[in-house]
Amino acid sequence: MLLVEMMPTEAYHVNMRDSALLVRGVDTYHHFDEDPRPDAEFSPTAQANWKHAIDRRAKIIFAGSKLPPSEAYGGTRPAT
C-alpha cells in the first residue's frame, strides 16, 4: 500500500516542522525540510531516509495520543 499526500508549498504544520519531497514547481515558502530523493530502489541509503521520514511523521501524527505508533509508522502496535 502506498499513501501519497500532496499539498501546496504554502501549507504548513502549526505545531511541528515536517519534511516533504517537492514533486513539481519551486518551494518559495520553505515550510518543510526537503526529503532526499532515493539514490536507488531499496538501497540502504533510501531505506534509512524512508525510516527517518516515517519516524518524523509518527511523532507528528501521534503527538498527544494515548496510542503508540502502529506498525505502519515504525511502532509495534498492529496497523488495523
Secondary structure, 3 states (H helix, E strand, C coil): CCCCCCCCCCCCCCCCCEEECCCCCCCCCCCEEECCCCCCCCCHHHHHHHHHHHHHHHHHHCCCCCCCCEHHHCCCECCC
